[in-house]
Amino acid sequence: MKAWRFDEEFRLENLKIVEVAEPEPGPGEALVRVRACSLNYRDLVVARGMYGGGVRAPLVPLSDGAGEVVAVGAGVTRVRPGDRVAGIFMQKWLEGAPDEAKAASALGGAIQGMLAEKVCLSADGLVRFPAHMTFEEAATLPCAAVTAWNALFRSSEFRPGQTVLVLGSGGVSVFALQMAKQAGARVIATSSSDAKLERLRMMGADGLVNYKTTPEWDKPVRALTGGEGVDHVVEVGGAATLPLSMKSARRGGHIALIGVLGGGGQIDPRMLFARQLKLHGIFVGSRDMFEEMNRWMELSGMRPVVDSVFEFDEAAKAYEYMASGAHFGKICIRV
């Protein structure tokens, strides 16, 4: 069977299709015929060799994938052949708080990922996805959607009627917008593109700010809240945007720190205690969160926003498209 793999130094040009032996499920495992994968910014960081320790070649990349179970090993009762499933981001984070062992089970980084025709995973590391979704839509859920769910509904004291600020139009931000609106929140969205802001408006965003034309975008955000600031910030930029996110939040507000799209840097912590802000680091979530989110999606009928779908042999082009920053929502690869 075929898989995409880094066999040497992590650079995008070193990602190649290789022939590998078809895996066989051992006790407690399931063999999954992968039908679709999706890309996250983390995957681009891995491909550029910038992810840090714990990632070693040879590596099959990508944490996010969905497919159907084709065989199971001894003792497996959780799933059966024919089930439509997605892998959870950290294969050992089933419930409760994160720890080092759970973090060391992240697909496409600490362990082999999903960008292959078939994969063997622990049956405990699989969830059935909402029946109304395609494989491509389901492949967007494990990282970005669970992260947004954790940020809004697990790490915070979210209540209907509150205001949520989302930054940009990548996967996590778009999921957060969808979830927050369906849960009864007012949402303010930022982007550097007026065209993307219009799409965010059509999805229900109540306030819009172009951070390219308005570098001090915290000021219009606060103006849109009558000077009070937002209740929750879904912060994906990191050090580059966190100072303005802190200024955008109300006193006692909550900031879910998710990504480092804007790079690293120094942060002055004085505003955190001066404004009594709650800063919560989010690194995806557990299987328990994933299944809770799936139940909510089943009831709401929510569908992920898929920007584009590349074919399996175009995986490198999918990475290049993500690097361009032109996408809105999620980028998928059909397997």
C-alpha positions, 0 to 999 in steps of 0.5 A: 500500500502507499503512504506519504512519509518523511524518511530524512530531514524534515523539509517539505521537499522530502515528503515522498510517497512510498510503498509500505507493508499493509499493517495488521491489527494486533490485540486491541487494535483496528485496521482503518481504510483511510478515506480522507485527511485534513491539514493543520498548521501543526503539520506545516510546522512539522514539515518545515522541521520546526516542531521541536523534540519528540518528532523523528523520521521516518514519519507518516505525517498528519494527525487528522483522518477519517475512514472505515474499519476493515478489520479488528484485532483480538478483544476489540468490541468498541468498533467493528468492520464497516464503522465510519471512524476518525482517530483522536489526536492523542491516542492515549488521552481518553478522558480527564486531564492531560499528562506526559504519557497522553501527550506522547501519543499524538498522531503525526508527531510523537507517533505515525500519522494518518496520511496513508491508505490504511493505518492501524490504531488502538480501538480506544483511539477511534470515535464514530463521527456524525452520520450526516458528514462526509469523510472529508468533513469528518477528517477536519474534526480531530484537531481543529474542531475538538480544540475549538470545543475545548476552548469554548465549552470545557476550559471556560465558563461560557454562557449564551449571550456572551461575546466571543472574539475569533482571530482569522479564518483558519480551521479553529477560528471558523469552528469556534465561530460556528459553535459560538453562534449556535450556542447563542453567543455574539461573535466578533471576527478579525481577518486581513482580507475584506473578502474573508471578512464578508464570508465570516459575516455570512456565517453569522459574525456580528462584528468584523475588524480588518487587522491589516488596515487597523493594526490596533484592532483591539480598539474597534473590538472594544468599541463593538462591546461598548468599551467593556471588552469581549468575554472570550478570546479564541487566540491562535496567533500567539505572542504576536497577537496576545497583547492585543487579545488581552486588551480586547478582553473584558476585566476577568475575561477568558483567553484560550491560547491555542496557536502560535501562528504569529510566532514566538516572543516576549509577553508582559504578564502585568496585564493578566493580573491587572485586568484579572484575565484567565489565560488557558493553554489549549492543546486539542482535547480528549476522546471524551470531549470529541464524543461530546462534541460529536453528539452536539454536532449530530443534534445541530446538524453542523457541517465543517467548512471545507475550503478545498480537497486535494487528491492523495497524490497532490498532498505536497500541493495541499501543504503549499496551499496551506503555507500560502494562507489563502484558505478559509476553513479546512484543507483536505486530502482525499485518500 
